[in-house]
Amino acid sequence: MQKLLLLPVALIILLAFNTQNKTKVIFFGDSITRLGVEKDKKSGTGYILRLDSMLKREKKADQYELMGAGIDGNKVYDLYLRMEDDVLSKNPDVVFIYVGINDIWHKTLLGTGTDADKFEKFYQAIINKLKSKGIKIVLCTPAVIGEKTDNTNQQDGDLNRYSEIIRGLSEKNKLLLVDLRKDIMQKLKIINTENKEKEVLTYDRVHMNNTGNQFLADEMWKALMQIK
């Protein structure tokens, strides 16, 4: 009888140990991240799903648990307001902050948006809250609103400005940075030889298509593998 009782207890302890050992990673953002956990005709397989497949392929799936926390239309202050429910309550080890497109895009699209000074303050407030919980943080610059490579996309100036803010926050807070803005523009200069506005890495100038989602997954992978 004693042996029969010991075996289930040992298994339960082992399973609990394995679960606790997984690094829980949350990707916190807007519709680009919401699509990151989905598959559809326009965007193909989302970047978070692709990351999960990459982990399985590299036999690292037992080391990570990936979660998406993206909501359509979200700006930086939306992330701040829902951080408790959608991030902190999940007790993550790592959070990727990927926001900024709507803060810029909605200025033109809807007459709203977020001024640069407020964007920086809300972003820093998110960082402060996550740091206070001992969570590791990765910052991501916004990628594109239009894929032209000759600096004629309407929001290129703001994208560059807000990306500089995020780079500054990364340096100030000594946080890992995924510089999507820089990296995607370098890639587009190589592959967007026709200077197309969309349908190279995005399907609508903003949201990633299948190729774009793989680009995001590759860039996020590089950062994930640097986290100790």
C-alpha positions in Angstrom: 0.0 0.0 0.0 2.8 2.4 0.9 4.4 2.0 -2.6 1.1 2.6 -4.3 0.6 5.9 -2.4 4.1 7.1 -3.0 4.1 6.7 -6.8 1.2 9.1 -7.6 2.6 11.7 -5.1 6.0 11.5 -6.8 4.4 12.0 -10.2 2.4 14.9 -9.1 5.5 16.6 -7.7 7.4 15.9 -10.9 4.6 17.4 -13.0 4.3 20.4 -10.8 8.1 20.9 -11.0 8.0 20.7 -14.8 5.1 23.2 -15.1 6.8 25.7 -12.8 10.0 25.4 -14.7 8.4 26.7 -18.0 9.2 30.3 -18.8 5.8 32.1 -19.3 6.1 34.7 -22.0 3.3 37.2 -22.8 3.2 39.3 -26.0 1.3 42.5 -25.0 0.0 44.6 -27.8 -2.7 45.4 -30.4 -4.3 43.7 -33.3 -1.0 42.6 -34.8 -0.5 40.6 -31.6 -4.1 39.4 -31.5 -3.5 38.0 -35.0 -0.3 36.5 -33.7 -2.2 33.6 -32.1 -4.5 33.1 -35.1 -4.6 31.7 -38.6 -6.5 33.3 -41.5 -6.3 33.8 -45.2 -4.9 37.3 -45.1 -2.3 37.0 -42.3 -1.5 33.3 -42.6 -0.1 31.8 -39.4 0.4 34.4 -36.7 3.9 35.1 -35.4 3.2 33.7 -31.9 2.0 30.4 -33.4 5.1 30.4 -35.5 7.3 31.0 -32.5 5.7 28.0 -30.8 6.4 25.9 -33.8 10.0 27.0 -33.9 10.3 26.1 -30.2 9.0 22.6 -31.0 11.3 22.2 -33.9 14.3 23.2 -31.7 13.1 20.8 -28.9 12.6 23.8 -26.6 8.8 23.6 -26.2 9.0 22.2 -22.7 10.9 25.3 -21.7 8.4 28.0 -22.7 4.7 28.8 -22.5 3.7 31.5 -25.0 0.6 33.7 -24.6 -0.9 36.5 -26.7 -2.5 39.5 -25.1 -3.4 41.6 -28.1 -6.6 43.7 -28.6 -7.6 45.5 -31.8 -7.1 49.2 -31.8 -5.2 49.3 -28.6 -2.9 52.2 -27.8 -0.3 52.5 -25.1 -2.8 53.8 -22.5 -5.1 50.9 -23.2 -2.3 48.5 -22.4 -1.6 50.4 -19.2 -5.3 50.2 -18.1 -5.7 46.4 -18.8 -2.3 45.4 -17.6 -3.5 44.0 -14.3 -6.2 41.7 -15.8 -4.4 40.7 -19.0 -0.8 40.4 -17.9 0.0 40.6 -14.2 -2.8 38.2 -13.2 -1.1 35.6 -15.4 2.2 35.8 -13.5 4.5 36.0 -16.5 8.2 35.7 -16.4 8.7 37.7 -19.6 6.6 40.4 -21.3 7.2 41.6 -24.8 5.6 45.1 -25.2 4.6 45.7 -28.8 2.6 48.9 -29.2 2.7 52.2 -31.1 1.0 51.7 -34.4 -2.4 52.9 -33.3 -1.0 55.7 -31.3 0.4 57.0 -34.6 -2.1 55.7 -37.2 -5.2 56.8 -35.4 -4.1 60.4 -35.6 -4.9 60.3 -39.3 -7.3 57.5 -39.5 -9.7 58.5 -36.7 -8.5 61.9 -35.5 -7.3 60.4 -32.2 -3.9 58.9 -31.3 -1.4 59.6 -28.6 0.9 62.6 -28.4 4.6 61.7 -28.1 5.0 63.0 -24.6 2.0 61.1 -23.3 3.1 58.0 -25.2 6.5 58.0 -23.4 4.9 58.6 -20.0 2.4 55.7 -20.3 5.0 53.4 -21.7 7.4 54.2 -18.8 4.5 53.6 -16.4 4.0 50.1 -17.9 7.7 49.4 -17.6 7.7 50.5 -13.9 4.8 48.3 -13.0 6.3 45.2 -14.7 9.7 45.9 -13.2 8.1 46.1 -9.7 6.9 42.6 -10.1 10.3 41.3 -11.2 9.2 40.6 -14.7 11.7 40.6 -17.5 10.7 43.1 -20.3 11.4 43.3 -24.0 10.5 46.4 -25.9 9.5 46.4 -29.6 9.5 49.4 -31.9 6.5 49.7 -34.3 7.2 48.3 -37.7 5.3 49.9 -40.6 2.3 51.9 -41.8 3.0 51.5 -45.4 5.9 49.6 -47.0 7.4 52.1 -49.4 11.1 52.3 -48.9 11.6 55.9 -50.1 10.3 57.6 -47.0 7.0 58.6 -48.6 4.7 56.7 -46.4 2.5 59.2 -44.6 3.4 58.2 -41.1 7.1 57.5 -41.6 8.1 60.6 -39.6 6.0 59.7 -36.6 7.1 56.0 -36.8 10.7 57.1 -36.7 10.0 59.5 -33.8 8.1 57.0 -31.6 10.6 54.3 -32.3 13.3 56.7 -31.0 11.3 57.1 -27.9 11.2 53.3 -27.4 14.9 53.0 -28.1 15.5 55.7 -25.4 13.3 53.8 -22.9 15.2 50.6 -23.7 18.5 52.4 -23.0 17.3 54.3 -19.9 15.8 51.1 -18.3 18.5 48.7 -19.6 16.0 46.6 -21.4 16.3 44.3 -24.4 15.0 45.8 -27.6 13.6 44.3 -30.7 14.0 47.1 -33.2 11.4 46.1 -35.7 11.2 49.5 -37.3 14.9 49.4 -38.2 15.0 45.8 -39.2 11.9 45.8 -41.3 13.0 48.8 -43.3 16.3 47.2 -44.0 14.5 44.0 -45.2 12.1 46.0 -47.3 14.9 47.8 -49.1 16.1 44.4 -50.3 12.9 42.7 -51.1 10.5 45.6 -52.0 12.2 46.4 -55.3 9.0 47.9 -56.8 8.5 50.3 -53.8 5.0 48.8 -53.2 2.9 50.3 -50.4 1.6 46.9 -49.3 1.5 43.2 -50.0 5.2 42.6 -49.4 5.2 41.9 -45.7 1.7 43.2 -44.9 -1.7 42.8 -46.5 -3.0 46.3 -45.7 0.1 48.4 -45.0 0.0 47.5 -41.2 -1.0 43.9 -40.5 1.4 41.2 -41.4 0.8 38.6 -44.1 2.3 35.1 -44.0 5.8 36.3 -44.8 5.6 39.3 -42.4 4.5 37.0 -39.6 7.6 34.9 -40.2 9.7 38.0 -40.1 8.2 38.9 -36.7 8.7 35.4 -35.4 12.3 35.4 -36.4 13.0 38.8 -34.7 11.2 37.8 -31.5 13.0 34.5 -31.5 16.4 36.3 -31.4 15.3 38.2 -28.3 13.7 35.2 -26.6 16.9 33.3 -26.9 18.9 36.1 -25.2 16.8 36.1 -22.1 18.3 34.2 -19.2 
